[in-house]
Amino acid sequence: MAKHGIQDFTAAAKGLSKSPLGIIALFLVLVYAVASVVVTFAKPDFFQHYAHPVVIFMAVFPLVVLFVFAYLVARHHTKLYAPFEYKNQEDFFRTLHVPSSISTTSSTGIATSDRSDNQPTPEIQEPLRASYEKLVNAGLCVVHQAEILQPRTSPGSGRYRVRVWLESFAEQNMLKDVASVTYQVWEDFPTSSLSTSDRASNFDLWLNIYGEFPVLAMVKMKDGNTIELQRYLDLPGRPPD
């Protein structure tokens, strides 16, 4: 029972440490824990001195923290929260300004946070649509899944096992038309380019890494055409630098 309690407390402390307000809460717990130890081991005559510095501290300290807390919320409330503090992503988006074009659930919508909603010029739209059409017609995408081997505590620490593979999202399985896939990864690896023709494993690539970076996949089709796909390897549980 005690072990589970310690684990729960540790998990809660890690969650609180991800935001400024959480750090304040942890500091409060620490200070009152020290004060509790002092009071517990105090001599009997300690309780007869109401003006003792420890008593004054325990009475005044909450007011000081409350003032600091109110100041932070009033002046810096836009910087105190982040998406990873929300277990429910839907609740997080309710706290944001949602553009009217996507505020209803009965229809599809598209918008940006920029309220001007500027439309791109034809010079930008035409090549963009052509590239997107080529991507959709290919019916292929690169996906990845990461497993934490060692939690990351600093920019140079942590270890992750990542699988990158090719997936078909078209009605027909397009993987049968793929001859090979060549992956280009970060230059830190001994070999930064690798090719595979293993269709049974969805042309997968396995990596042991500690940092995030993009992966470029050159897909060679059986008809001789090539398709460039890319994927950014974001890692689970990776704290900011």
ABEGO torsion letter per residue (X at the ends): XAAAAAAAAAAAAAAAAABAAAAAAAAAAAAAAAAAAAAAABBAAAAABAABAAAAAAAAAAAAAAAAAAAAAAAAAAAABBAAABABAAAAAAABBBBAAAABAABBBBBBABAAGBBBBAAAAAAAAAAAAAAAAAGBBBBBBBBBABBBABAABEBBBBBBBBBBABABBAAAABABBBBBBBAABABABBBBABAAAGGBBBBBBABBBBBBBBBBBAAGBBBBBBBBBBBBGBBBX
